[in-house]
Amino acid sequence: MTLYFDHLVHQVESPENIKVFFNKRNVRTVNGGQHTMWGTYNTLSYFGLSYIEQIAIYDRDLFEQAALYPYSLHYTFKRDRERQGFSRIALRTKNIEDEGQRLRAMGFDVYGPDACSRTRPDGTILEWKLLHFGMPNLSLDFPFLIEWADEDEERLTQLKASGAIDENQAITMESIQFFVKDVEETVQLWQKVLQLPDSEQHEQFVSLQLPNMRLDFYEEAAASTMTLGHLKEGPIGVTLKDPHRTKETLVCPGAFYWINR
């Protein structure tokens, strides 16, 4: 069973402000909608079907209930004292039930799949299933899994028709950078659990390759040089490629967007 990169989660104070910030810098960002079961809402930056979700809380009571769900995005955000910045990644699958059985057989705590939905700005409902898994005392959460109700081709058509994907924008997502305390241990674990090919050793990092995204893992010395600040285990940056501009870095609290890095 093959897992594909789906999206990177960016916890922010104001999705509205982030939308203005990115659109002024020619990174198309659109309104997402409300997750009425979790008390959160978002804006979205699409690069084909891969995207970055900028998310914040609109209903404190609903969020606090959602944060009780182990290994969920909200659980991670609450545990991290609602720290702004990149938080988790989601991987896409067409066999979420089978993935749950496989992960349970490996000894993981598995929650779901759960049916989820979001109301789009036009009032239509977007549906998907989520699965969360993990084990106690891991400092870096695994990706969570998502299975969309619609097929990839249908979703792509819908996103283009709605204007969420700008066909004139040539920006692509190339890789995601993680800071981890023990690169070798983390890479070996993720490779095994996510059923990925052998890792690749680079001068400053070790990478794992999903079919549509590279994950780069850095230890503290190299990661500190890149971010010039306090580090917490997890994603710290994303590399975007844009043939129509020169090298540029967009800096947000706890998140670096490296363009043509």
KAFEN-V862550 format. One record per backbone hydrogen bond with DSSP energy under -0.5 kcal/mol. CO is the residue of the C=O (numbers start at 1). NH is the residue of the N-H. E is the energy in kcal/mol with one decimal. If there is no record, write none. Layout:
# KAFEN-V862550
co->[CO:CO]
nh->[NH:NH]
e->[E:E]
This chain:
# KAFEN-V862550
co->[3:4:6:7:8:9:9:10:11:14:15:16:17:18:19:20:21:22:22:23:26:30:32:33:34:34:35:35:35:39:39:40:41:42:42:43:44:44:45:47:50:51:52:52:53:53:54:55:56:59:60:61:62:63:65:66:68:69:72:73:74:75:76:77:78:80:85:88:89:90:90:91:92:95:96:97:98:99:100:101:102:103:104:108:109:111:114:116:118:118:119:120:124:126:127:128:129:130:130:131:132:134:135:137:139:144:145:146:147:151:152:153:154:155:156:157:158:159:159:159:160:164:164:165:166:168:172:172:174:175:176:177:177:178:178:179:182:183:184:185:186:187:188:189:190:191:191:200:205:206:207:208:208:209:210:213:214:214:215:216:216:217:218:219:220:221:222:223:224:234:236:237:238:238:239:239:240:241:242:248:249:250:252:254:255:256:256:257:257:258:258:259]
nh->[211:92:51:90:53:11:87:55:85:18:19:20:21:22:23:24:25:25:27:26:28:44:121:42:36:119:38:39:40:58:59:35:56:32:33:54:30:46:52:50:47:8:45:54:10:55:43:12:41:63:64:65:66:67:68:69:70:72:76:77:78:79:80:82:81:83:11:9:144:6:7:146:4:99:100:101:102:103:104:105:106:108:107:110:134:132:130:128:120:126:34:123:120:118:149:116:147:113:114:145:111:109:138:139:141:91:131:93:129:155:156:157:158:159:160:161:162:163:164:165:163:46:166:167:169:170:174:241:214:239:216:236:237:180:218:234:186:187:188:189:190:191:192:193:194:195:196:207:202:217:200:210:215:197:213:210:176:216:208:178:218:206:180:223:224:225:226:227:228:179:256:177:240:258:174:175:260:172:245:259:251:257:255:86:252:238:258:250:259:240:260:248]
e->[-0.7:-3.8:-1.6:-2.9:-2.8:-0.5:-2.6:-2.4:-2.5:-2.1:-2.4:-1.7:-2.5:-2.8:-2.3:-2.0:-0.6:-0.8:-2.5:-1.4:-0.6:-2.7:-0.7:-1.6:-0.9:-1.5:-1.5:-2.0:-1.1:-3.2:-2.0:-3.4:-2.2:-2.5:-0.7:-2.5:-2.7:-0.5:-2.3:-1.1:-3.4:-1.9:-2.4:-0.6:-3.6:-0.6:-2.2:-2.6:-2.2:-2.2:-2.5:-1.7:-2.2:-2.4:-1.3:-1.7:-0.6:-1.7:-2.3:-2.2:-2.4:-2.5:-2.1:-2.9:-1.8:-0.7:-2.7:-2.8:-1.6:-2.6:-1.3:-2.4:-2.4:-2.4:-2.0:-1.8:-2.5:-2.6:-2.2:-2.1:-1.0:-2.1:-1.6:-0.6:-1.7:-2.5:-2.2:-2.0:-0.6:-2.9:-0.9:-2.2:-3.1:-2.0:-2.0:-3.3:-2.2:-0.6:-2.5:-2.6:-3.2:-2.7:-0.9:-0.5:-0.5:-2.4:-2.2:-2.2:-2.3:-2.5:-2.6:-2.0:-2.4:-2.7:-2.0:-2.3:-2.1:-0.7:-1.2:-1.8:-0.6:-0.5:-0.6:-0.8:-1.8:-0.5:-0.5:-2.7:-1.2:-2.8:-3.0:-3.1:-1.5:-0.5:-2.9:-2.3:-2.3:-3.0:-2.1:-2.0:-2.8:-2.6:-1.9:-2.7:-2.7:-0.6:-2.0:-2.6:-2.7:-2.9:-2.3:-0.6:-3.0:-0.6:-0.7:-3.1:-2.1:-0.5:-2.4:-3.0:-0.5:-1.9:-2.6:-2.3:-2.8:-1.3:-1.5:-2.0:-2.4:-2.7:-1.5:-2.7:-0.6:-2.8:-3.0:-1.1:-3.3:-2.1:-1.4:-3.2:-0.6:-2.9:-2.2:-1.8:-2.8:-2.2:-0.7:-2.8:-0.6:-3.4:-0.6:-2.0]
